[in-house]
Amino acid sequence: MKLEVKKIGNSTGLILPKELLSRLNLAQGDWLSLTEGGDGSVRLSPLDPTFEKGMEIAEKAMKTYRNALSELAK
């Protein structure tokens, strides 16, 4: 499936075909999560608010305990 990057007002976006929206169970206004692969690929998936909250907590903990984690990694 090919997607085109388009100018939308003052922004740039992707237009998702109805078939893809249906397959992903998405509607206008829903949020997506983007994950980058090491090979330059990207993966879009419906946003999971529980996962996002967990990641915020993990990032805060990693920042707080950066030195301890660095020592443990040796």
N, CA and C atoms as an extended XYZ file, in Angstrom:
222
Properties=species:S:1:pos:R:3:atomname:S:1:resname:S:1:resid:I:1 pbc="F F F"
N         0.846       -1.169        0.000 N   MET     1
C         0.000        0.000        0.000 CA  MET     1
C         0.898        1.240        0.000 C   MET     1
N         0.653        2.136       -0.925 N   LYS     2
C         1.437        3.360       -1.016 CA  LYS     2
C         0.661        4.496       -0.369 C   LYS     2
N         1.374        5.308        0.431 N   LEU     3
C         0.788        6.494        1.051 CA  LEU     3
C         1.549        7.708        0.564 C   LEU     3
N         0.822        8.772        0.308 N   GLU     4
C         1.441       10.001       -0.171 CA  GLU     4
C         1.489       11.031        0.952 C   GLU     4
N         2.641       11.694        1.089 N   VAL     5
C         2.788       12.791        2.039 CA  VAL     5
C         2.206       14.027        1.371 C   VAL     5
N         1.250       14.681        2.049 N   LYS     6
C         0.560       15.828        1.457 CA  LYS     6
C         0.586       17.023        2.393 C   LYS     6
N         0.507       18.198        1.810 N   LYS     7
C         0.361       19.419        2.595 CA  LYS     7
C        -1.107       19.543        2.988 C   LYS     7
N        -1.335       19.740        4.294 N   ILE     8
C        -2.688       19.895        4.818 CA  ILE     8
C        -2.702       21.179        5.635 C   ILE     8
N        -3.214       22.253        5.056 N   GLY     9
C        -3.159       23.548        5.728 CA  GLY     9
C        -1.711       23.980        5.884 C   GLY     9
N        -1.307       24.296        7.119 N   ASN    10
C         0.078       24.676        7.395 CA  ASN    10
C         0.921       23.482        7.832 C   ASN    10
N         0.358       22.284        7.761 N   SER    11
C         1.050       21.073        8.208 CA  SER    11
C         1.286       20.132        7.040 C   SER    11
N         1.953       19.037        7.332 N   THR    12
C         2.157       17.975        6.367 CA  THR    12
C         1.633       16.695        6.985 C   THR    12
N         0.956       15.874        6.217 N   GLY    13
C         0.384       14.662        6.777 CA  GLY    13
C         0.248       13.559        5.758 C   GLY    13
N        -0.218       12.428        6.251 N   LEU    14
C        -0.503       11.271        5.416 CA  LEU    14
C        -2.007       11.078        5.340 C   LEU    14
N        -2.480       10.750        4.189 N   ILE    15
C        -3.887       10.404        4.019 CA  ILE    15
C        -3.964        8.886        4.056 C   ILE    15
N        -4.721        8.361        5.031 N   LEU    16
C        -4.855        6.912        5.167 CA  LEU    16
C        -6.133        6.451        4.470 C   LEU    16
N        -6.020        5.468        3.588 N   PRO    17
C        -7.201        4.956        2.886 CA  PRO    17
C        -8.203        4.324        3.856 C   PRO    17
N        -9.485        4.342        3.462 N   LYS    18
C       -10.546        3.771        4.296 CA  LYS    18
C       -10.257        2.320        4.667 C   LYS    18
N        -9.705        1.562        3.714 N   GLU    19
C        -9.415        0.147        3.971 CA  GLU    19
C        -8.438       -0.020        5.131 C   GLU    19
N        -7.413        0.838        5.181 N   LEU    20
C        -6.418        0.767        6.250 CA  LEU    20
C        -7.026        1.187        7.578 C   LEU    20
N        -7.817        2.250        7.561 N   LEU    21
C        -8.480        2.694        8.788 CA  LEU    21
C        -9.367        1.595        9.349 C   LEU    21
N       -10.073        0.917        8.472 N   SER    22
C       -10.949       -0.175        8.895 CA  SER    22
C       -10.132       -1.331        9.474 C   SER    22
N        -9.054       -1.692        8.800 N   ARG    23
C        -8.212       -2.802        9.240 CA  ARG    23
C        -7.582       -2.526       10.607 C   ARG    23
N        -7.195       -1.269       10.855 N   LEU    24
C        -6.578       -0.886       12.131 CA  LEU    24
C        -7.613       -0.471       13.178 C   LEU    24
N        -8.878       -0.473       12.777 N   ASN    25
C        -9.963       -0.059       13.673 CA  ASN    25
C        -9.734        1.366       14.181 C   ASN    25
N        -9.422        2.270       13.255 N   LEU    26
C        -9.143        3.667       13.574 CA  LEU    26
C       -10.241        4.563       13.029 C   LEU    26
N       -10.403        5.692       13.703 N   ALA    27
C       -11.336        6.715       13.243 CA  ALA    27
C       -10.642        8.063       13.335 C   ALA    27
N       -11.223        9.053       12.697 N   GLN    28
C       -10.656       10.393       12.735 CA  GLN    28
C       -10.535       10.839       14.192 C   GLN    28
N        -9.366       11.398       14.544 N   GLY    29
C        -9.130       11.856       15.905 CA  GLY    29
C        -8.371       10.866       16.766 C   GLY    29
N        -8.273        9.593       16.318 N   ASP    30
C        -7.492        8.600       17.056 CA  ASP    30
C        -6.006        8.921       16.918 C   ASP    30
N        -5.210        8.428       17.863 N   TRP    31
C        -3.770        8.643       17.851 CA  TRP    31
C        -3.056        7.362       17.460 C   TRP    31
N        -1.901        7.513       16.782 N   LEU    32
C        -1.061        6.386       16.398 CA  LEU    32
C         0.286        6.499       17.090 C   LEU    32
N         0.904        5.350       17.293 N   SER    33
C         2.256        5.294       17.838 CA  SER    33
C         3.180        4.889       16.704 C   SER    33
N         4.322        5.558       16.573 N   LEU    34
C         5.286        5.246       15.533 CA  LEU    34
C         6.522        4.650       16.188 C   LEU    34
N         6.956        3.500       15.680 N   THR    35
C         8.167        2.844       16.166 CA  THR    35
C         9.137        2.750       14.993 C   THR    35
N        10.372        3.213       15.220 N   GLU    36
C        11.391        3.163       14.172 CA  GLU    36
C        12.207        1.895       14.295 C   GLU    36
N        12.437        1.234       13.167 N   GLY    37
C        13.280        0.045       13.130 CA  GLY    37
C        14.718        0.427       12.852 C   GLY    37
N        15.634       -0.447       13.194 N   GLY    38
C        17.056       -0.189       12.973 CA  GLY    38
C        17.419       -0.098       11.506 C   GLY    38
N        16.581       -0.640       10.649 N   ASP    39
C        16.851       -0.626        9.207 CA  ASP    39
C        16.209        0.565        8.496 C   ASP    39
N        15.697        1.530        9.282 N   GLY    40
C        15.061        2.706        8.690 CA  GLY    40
C        13.572        2.536        8.465 C   GLY    40
N        13.033        1.374        8.770 N   SER    41
C        11.604        1.155        8.603 CA  SER    41
C        10.837        1.804        9.751 C   SER    41
N         9.558        2.007        9.554 N   VAL    42
C         8.692        2.544       10.602 CA  VAL    42
C         7.473        1.654       10.734 C   VAL    42
N         6.925        1.616       11.954 N   ARG    43
C         5.730        0.823       12.220 CA  ARG    43
C         4.719        1.722       12.899 C   ARG    43
N         3.516        1.782       12.340 N   LEU    44
C         2.422        2.545       12.925 CA  LEU    44
C         1.452        1.577       13.582 C   LEU    44
N         1.037        1.899       14.793 N   SER    45
C         0.047        1.080       15.481 CA  SER    45
C        -0.830        1.986       16.334 C   SER    45
N        -2.040        1.540       16.623 N   PRO    46
C        -2.913        2.354       17.470 CA  PRO    46
C        -2.241        2.630       18.815 C   PRO    46
N        -2.396        3.845       19.309 N   LEU    47
C        -1.767        4.253       20.564 CA  LEU    47
C        -2.424        3.549       21.738 C   LEU    47
N        -1.603        2.992       22.612 N   ASP    48
C        -2.068        2.335       23.830 CA  ASP    48
C        -1.739        3.255       24.998 C   ASP    48
N        -2.728        3.958       25.583 N   PRO    49
C        -2.458        4.920       26.653 CA  PRO    49
C        -1.761        4.294       27.861 C   PRO    49
N        -2.054        3.041       28.167 N   THR    50
C        -1.411        2.375       29.300 CA  THR    50
C         0.078        2.200       29.033 C   THR    50
N         0.426        1.788       27.824 N   PHE    51
C         1.834        1.622       27.455 CA  PHE    51
C         2.552        2.961       27.496 C   PHE    51
N         1.923        4.004       26.963 N   GLU    52
C         2.532        5.322       26.948 CA  GLU    52
C         2.822        5.817       28.366 C   GLU    52
N         1.895        5.630       29.290 N   LYS    53
C         2.087        6.042       30.675 CA  LYS    53
C         3.251        5.266       31.295 C   LYS    53
N         3.314        3.959       31.020 N   GLY    54
C         4.419        3.140       31.516 CA  GLY    54
C         5.761        3.614       30.990 C   GLY    54
N         5.803        4.001       29.714 N   MET    55
C         7.049        4.504       29.131 CA  MET    55
C         7.464        5.835       29.766 C   MET    55
N         6.511        6.696       30.065 N   GLU    56
C         6.828        7.963       30.735 CA  GLU    56
C         7.453        7.697       32.097 C   GLU    56
N         6.880        6.753       32.843 N   ILE    57
C         7.408        6.401       34.166 CA  ILE    57
C         8.810        5.811       34.029 C   ILE    57
N         9.007        4.917       33.053 N   ALA    58
C        10.319        4.294       32.846 CA  ALA    58
C        11.369        5.333       32.460 C   ALA    58
N        11.010        6.271       31.577 N   GLU    59
C        11.960        7.305       31.162 CA  GLU    59
C        12.345        8.198       32.335 C   GLU    59
N        11.391        8.518       33.188 N   LYS    60
C        11.682        9.337       34.369 CA  LYS    60
C        12.627        8.581       35.312 C   LYS    60
N        12.370        7.292       35.516 N   ALA    61
C        13.220        6.478       36.385 CA  ALA    61
C        14.628        6.362       35.809 C   ALA    61
N        14.744        6.174       34.495 N   MET    62
C        16.064        6.056       33.870 CA  MET    62
C        16.846        7.352       34.006 C   MET    62
N        16.159        8.479       33.906 N   LYS    63
C        16.826        9.767       34.059 CA  LYS    63
C        17.273        9.970       35.502 C   LYS    63
N        16.407        9.614       36.446 N   THR    64
C        16.721        9.778       37.872 CA  THR    64
C        17.883        8.884       38.289 C   THR    64
N        17.891        7.650       37.815 N   TYR    65
C        18.894        6.670       38.243 CA  TYR    65
C        19.933        6.404       37.159 C   TYR    65
N        20.208        7.421       36.343 N   ARG    66
C        21.143        7.277       35.224 CA  ARG    66
C        22.506        6.758       35.669 C   ARG    66
N        23.072        7.328       36.735 N   ASN    67
C        24.400        6.914       37.190 CA  ASN    67
C        24.396        5.469       37.680 C   ASN    67
N        23.402        5.098       38.466 N   ALA    68
C        23.316        3.726       38.977 CA  ALA    68
C        23.147        2.739       37.826 C   ALA    68
N        22.302        3.065       36.842 N   LEU    69
C        22.107        2.183       35.697 CA  LEU    69
C        23.381        2.059       34.869 C   LEU    69
N        24.124        3.149       34.770 N   SER    70
C        25.393        3.121       34.036 CA  SER    70
C        26.380        2.180       34.714 C   SER    70
N        26.437        2.224       36.048 N   GLU    71
C        27.333        1.334       36.793 CA  GLU    71
C        26.897       -0.123       36.649 C   GLU    71
N        25.607       -0.375       36.694 N   LEU    72
C        25.105       -1.737       36.560 CA  LEU    72
C        25.358       -2.311       35.173 C   LEU    72
N        25.429       -1.446       34.172 N   ALA    73
C        25.625       -1.895       32.802 CA  ALA    73
C        27.057       -2.348       32.522 C   ALA    73
N        27.995       -2.038       33.440 N   LYS    74
C        29.404       -2.399       33.224 CA  LYS    74
C        29.622       -3.875       33.414 C   LYS    74
